[in-house]
Amino acid sequence: MTGLTRIITITSGLSGSGKTHLGINMALELVRKGRSVGLVHEGGGSLPVDQVISLPRELVSQDRDDNVQVVRRGYQGIDLVTSRVPLSRWPAVDRQRLDALVRAHEVPGGYEDLLIDTSGMTPRTVISCCRLSPIVLLVVTPDPRSLAETFGLLKVLQLNGFDGQALLIANRVESITQAHALQAALSVKTMQYLDREVPLLGAVARDRRVVQAQRLRQAFTSLYPESRVSGDLVRLIDELDNVRVDASAHPASVTAFWNGLAGNLPLPVRIAGDVDLDDIESGDVPVEVEVPAVKDDRTGDASLLRFEGPLSRLDHVMQGFSAVMHFVANDMLLLHEHLADLEDKPEQQEDWSVADSTALELMLARVLRALLIEVDDQQQVCFQVEESPVDGRDGNWLRKGYYIKYIFLVPGLPRVIESISCELERLPGLRHSKGQDGECICEVMSVARDACLSVINTPQGEIRVNFWHQSGVREHPPVEQHARGVTADRSLDHHPVHKRLH
């Protein structure tokens, strides 16, 4: 397969706008239409692609010195590409190594579409990718800051000679009316100050299925093909195919793009106030980024918001913090919604004969409700989230995997303990034991050993509620066990064998 490559950069002025989700699912829709697609992403994005979908660890592209330069991993027909040398470091690489990097990114036959997800990229890299792209998709959300930051990005792009087409995607909106309102508000400013209008390419609805799919580490268009948000993606790609591209003014192949990026990254970047952007420190040494492998020997709890390392690398904290907060927020949102749904179930419909993960979640909801009723509003409580890897060697404990552990620490007044004890006694398999320092532990494990609820009465007069459930960050059970009503082949929706017709 040879021919022109359509370069599309997906960016935004505000982090957390959904670029990675959109990039993956747009790439899948293009594949389902029979196109070959590559999706470029940085390994340290604010929401790493590994936290959105489950990917194999496969290193295939090598340079002449047998040093792997590029990580390529496939997902349902798309090719996800990451450079081991972060793009921001390319200007500091010597010419020979840079040529090797470009060669490593070449693809026999090329792609028909190359999508660039700018999540986690430095401002210089974002601007360079946009300058090389005939189509730039600006993702905005109803967040009031989103339009302002997007306008600022457009202004910087214009200062730096951007001559491609900028199109708007309104993400997480309630209606198409809201999307048009966002586009109109932005265009008023861009016409007044930049003398350009930004057309609306399409709107993508707010849908909790996006969060649910992320927890299962699958694309939402694959798990929920009939949902409103998947329909929005189909219409978005249809509109994108109607956009005309001027190939003469921009790179028209994969090799031309990477050569162009290598030449553009060192160029000066002008920002507002007639100032040059300088985000590359002198003397920086290129850092190679490995795709982390899952380590099976990790045990014990680890804080999700912990950083240890030299002070000079403190910049990694913000990247890690952003990624963690995305995941924790999504996970807590999904847990909250599930608990709320369970709380609506009539009392007589409960089946306490089996302590499965749903029964534990329902009991957690009842325990939290009891705490809310019994604990005074003025008393302090503590809430913590941890990652809890389990090696699975103990047959009486959780099975092997990665878990999210929620910890609630509240005052242990007698009436609170009594209220919670009455609730817990209803669960089958409840175990009583003594812990360290005289702790009284009530614990119940799900029959599948994939969830655990424990309530601990401490000698200090506090109650600690711990709830473990399997994390979708590293691994997950087979999709068909979770996606009710979606068969295995439908949930994966591979191209072209399981190509979905639109």
N, C-alpha and C positions, 0 to 999 in steps of 0.2 A: 504494500500500500504506500503510494507516494502522492504528493500534492501539497497544497497550501495548508498551513496550520493557523487556526483562529486563536489568537492570544486574548484571554479574558482575565482581567484582574478583579478580584472581589475584595473590597476594602471598605473602611468606614472611618469616621472621625472619632468614634467612641468605642472602646473595647467592650466586649461582652454583648455585641449587637447580633451575634448569630452567624458570623461569616463561615465558621468551620462547618456547622450543620448545613448551611445553604450550599457550600462548596461541594460537600460529599453528595448530597442528594441531587443537586443539579448535574453533577458528573454522572450519577447513576441514570438520570432521565435521558441524558445524551447517549449513554451506552445503550439504553433500551430502544433508542431510535436508530441504532445500528452504527453509531460513530465510535471511533477509537479516541480515548480520552486519557490525558495525564493530569493529575492534580498535584501541584507543588505546595508544600507547606514547610514551615520551620519547625524543628524539633522542640523548641521551647516556646510554643505559642501559648497564649493566655488560656486556651482550652485545647490541650494537645489532642491530636486526632485519635490517639490511642485510648483516650477517655470517652470518645464518641462511638467508635466501632472497634470490633475485635479484629486485630491484624496479625498475620504471621510475621515472624522475624526472618526476613530473607534478604541476603546481600548478594547481588548478582553483578553489578557493574564494577569493573576494575580498571585501573590504569596500568601502564606498562611495568611499573615497579611492583605490581601485585598488591598495591595498597587500595583497599576498598574506599572509594570516594563518595559513593552514592548509595543510599538505602532505598530500595524499591520494594514495595509490598503491594500485592494485589488484593482487591476487594470487589467481588461481584462484577468483574470486567473492567474496572478502572485501575489505573496504575498510579499509586501514591509515591511521590518522589521527595526525598529529603537529602540535602547535602550534609555530609559529615562536617564540613567546614562551614559554619554559619555564614550566610550571605553577607552579613555586615562585616565579616573579616576578610572578604575577598580582596579589597584594595590593599591589604597589608601582605598579600601573598606574592611571592616572586613570580616572574613571567612564566617560567617553566612549569611551576606547580599550577599556576592559573590555567595554562593551556591544558594540563592534564585534567583539571576540574571540568573544564568545558567539554573535553572529549568524553569524560565519564558520564555527562548528562545527555549525550547524544543517544538517539533511539533509532534503530534501523527502521526505515519507513516512516518515522515520525509519528505524530498524532494528528488527528483532524481538529481536535480541540485541546488546548493547554490552558487549564484554569490555575490561577495563582491565588491562594488563600494567604492574605497578608497578616493573619493573626500572629502576634509575637515578633513581627519584623520591626527593625528600627525605622525611624522616619525617613532616613536616606534611602533605605532599601525599598520602602513603600513607594516613594516618589519615583525611583528608578524603574520599578515594575510598571507603574502607571504610565510613565513616559514611553515605554516600549509597547504598550497595549493599545490596539485600535478601539477596544471596548473596555471601559472601566465601570464596574457595577458598584454604586455607592449604597451601602446598607444603612438605613435609618430605622429607628424605632420610635414609639410614642414618648420615650424618655425626653423630657424638655431639653436636656443637654445635647441630645443627638443631632438636632438640626444645626445648632450653633457650631458644634465641632466639625460637622460635615461641611458647613460653609467655610470654616477655617482651612480645612483640607483642600477644598476646591481653589481657594485663593492661593495657597502655596503651590498647587499644581499649575495654576495659570502663570504664576511668577517664574516657573521653571520650564515654560515652553510646552506644556501638555497640549496636544492637538487632537487627541482621540475623542471618542464619544463617551460622555459621562451619562449614565442612566441610573435611575433611582429604583431601589427595591425597598418597599415598606414592609418591614418584618414585625411579627408579633402584634398585628393590628386586629381590631375587633371587626372591622368592615372595610369594604372598598372605599366607602365614603371617608373614613378616617385616613386611608392611604392617600386619597386625592387631596385632602386637607393638608397633610404633611408636605406633599409635593408643591402645592400652591404656596405654602408659607416659605418654603426654601427658595422657590423660583422668584418670589418677590425680591428677596435679598440678592440673589445671583444676577438678576436682570438689572437691578439698580447699581450694584457695585462691580460686577464682573462682566456685564453685558452678555450673559449667556443664560439660557434656560436649561433646566435639567428635567428631561421627560421621565415620566413614571413607566418603568418597564413592567412592573407587576407588584402584587401584594401577597404576603404570606400570613395566614391567620395565626393568632395565638392558639396553641393547642397543647394540652398536657401530654399528648401522645409523643411529642418530641422528647420530653423528659423521660417518659416511660421507655422509649426506644433507646435512649442513651444509657439508662440503667441496665438494659440488656445488651448494650454495646452492639447495636445494629442500627442501620439507617431507617428513619421513620417511614420513608416511602416503600421500603421492603416489607416492614412489619405491618403497616397499616395503609395498604395501597388504596383503599376506598375512603380514607379519611379526607376531611376538608383540606387539611394542610398539604396532603399529597396531591390533591387536585390542583391546588395553587401552584405547586412546583411544575406540574405538567403544563399548565397555562403559561407559566414563566418561561419555560424552554421554548414553547411554541412562539412566543413573542420574540425571544432572543434570536430564533432562526429567521425572523423577518428583518433583523437589523443588518443593514448593508455595511460591509467592511471595506475600507480603502487599503488594500494590501501593499500598495506602492510606497506608502509613507511609514510603514511599520514592519518589524520582522515577520516573515511569512513562513518560518520553519522553526523547529525546536532548536536546531543548531544556531540559527540566526538570533534567536532570543537570548540564548546563554552567552553567545559572543557579545551581543549588545549589552547585556547586563554587566558583563565583566568590564566593558568599556565605559558604562554609565556610572557605576558605583563610585569611582573616584572623583567624578565631576563635582564642582561646587554646587551647593543647593542654597537657593535664595529663599529667605523667609521674610515675613512682614517686618517693616522698619529698615529695609535695605541692609539686612544682616545675613551673613553666610552661616549656614548650619554646619557645625563640625562635631559629629557624634562618633568620630573614630580617634581614639587617643593615640598619640605618638608612642611608638615602642610596643604597641600591643602585639602579642604573638598569636597567630591563628590557633584557635582551640578546636579540636576535633570532638564532635558530639556523637557518642554511641547511642543507639537505640537500646534502652535498658532491657535486660532480660529479666524474666520473673525468677526470683530466687526462692526455691522451695524450702530452704532451711531457716527462714525467718520465723521467729516465734515471739510472742509477747506483744504488748500494746505499744504503739508509737503515736505520738501526737501528730496530727495532720498539719499543724502549724508550727513546726519546729525547724530551726535552721542551725547547723553547726558547720563552721568552716572559717577560713581566713577573712578578715575584714575587707580585704580588697575585692572579694567576690560577693559582697553584700547585695550587689545588683540582682543576684539570682533570687533573693528573697521575694522581690516583687513579682517575678514571673511565677515562682512557686505558689505564692500567696494567692495570686489571681486565679491560677488553675484550680487550686484546692477549694477556694470559695465558690467557684463555678460548680464544682462537683458537689460540695457539701450542700449548697443552696438547692441544687436540683434534687439531690437525694432526700433532703428534709422536706421539700415541697411534695415529692411523690409520697413519702411516708405520711405526711400530714393529711394529704388527700385520702390515702387509703384508710387511715385511722378514722377520719371523719365519715367515710363511707361505712366502715364497720360499726361505728357508733349508731348509725341510723337503722341497723338491723333490729327487728323486733326481738324481744327477750325469748319468746317461745321457739324461735328458729335456731337458737344456738345449739350446737352439738358438742358437748364437752367430753364425749367418749374418746376422742382422739386429740392429742395435743400437737397439732401441726403448726406450721409457721403462721397461718391465718389466725388460729386460736390464740397464739402468743401475742400477735399484734392486737387482737381484740382485747385481750387481758391488759396489755400495756395501756390501751386507751382507757380502760376502766380504772386502772391504777392512777393514771395521770388525772383523771376526772376526780377521783377521791382526794388526791393531793390538792387539787384546785379548790375543792370544797372545804377541806379541813385546815389548810395552812393559811394563816393570816396574810393579808395582802402586803403588810409592812415587813414581814420576815424575809430575810435574804435566802435565796436559793442559788445553787450553782448548777450550771449546765456545761457539759464538755463533750466533744466529739473526738474519737480516736480511730485510727486504723488498727485492726487487730488480726494480724496474720496467724493462722493456725496450721500446724504441720500434719494434723490428722492421726498422729501415732496413738493417741489416747482414745480407745474405743468408747469411753464414757463421756467424751467431750465432743465438741463440734468437729465435723468432718473437715478435711483439708480444704483450704481456700483462704480468701481475703474477706474480712468482715468489717463492717462499720459498727462501731460500738458507741451507743448513746448513754451518757451517764447523767443522772439527775440526783443531786444531793440536796436534801431538804431537812428542816428540823424534825426530830423524831418524837413528837408529842404522843402521849399514850393513846389518845383518841385517833390519831393518824395511823399508828401501828395497828390498832384494832380494826379500823376500817379496811386497810389494805389486806390484812390477814384473812378477813372474811371473803374478800374477792379471790385471793389466791387459792384458798382451800377448794374452790370449785374446779380447779384444773386437775386432770388426771396426771399422775406421774410426778407430783410435786415432791421434792426432796428437801429434807431439813438437815442442816449440818452446822458445825461450829467452825468458824474460821479463825484466823490469827487474831490475837489480842481480844478474844472473847466475842467476836462477831457472830451474830445469829443469822444464818443464811437460809433463805427459801429460794429454791431454784427449780426451774422446769425446762427441759430440753425438748425441742420438737422431735417427732419420731424419725424425721429424715436427717436429724442432726445438722440442720441448716439455719437454725435460729435458737436463741436462748434468752430467757428472761429470768433475772435474779433480783431479789429484794433483800437487802442486807440491813439489819439493825445494828448500828455500831455502838460500842461502849461510850462514845462521846455524845450519845443522845441524838444521833442523826440517822436518817434513812437514805440509803444509796440504792437507786434503781438502775440496773444495767440491762441494756437490751442490745443483743448482737443480731445482725442480719447480714446475709452475704452481700458483698460489695460487687458492683458491676464494673469497677475500674480495671481489674486485672483479668478475671475470668468469670464465666457464668455457666449455669447448667444449659443444656440444649434449649434452643429457642422455643421448640414446640412445647416444652413443659410450661412455658410462661405465657405465650401469646395465644390466648384462648380463641378458637375459631380460625386460626391461621395454620395451615398445614406446613410441614417442613419445607417442601419445595416452594410453596407460595411465600413463606416468610423470607427465604433467601433470594428468591426472584432473580436467579442468575441469568446473565445474558450470554449467548442468545437462546440457550436451551429452554429457559423458562421466561422468555421475553414476554412482557405484558403489553397487550395491544391497547392503544388509546383511541 
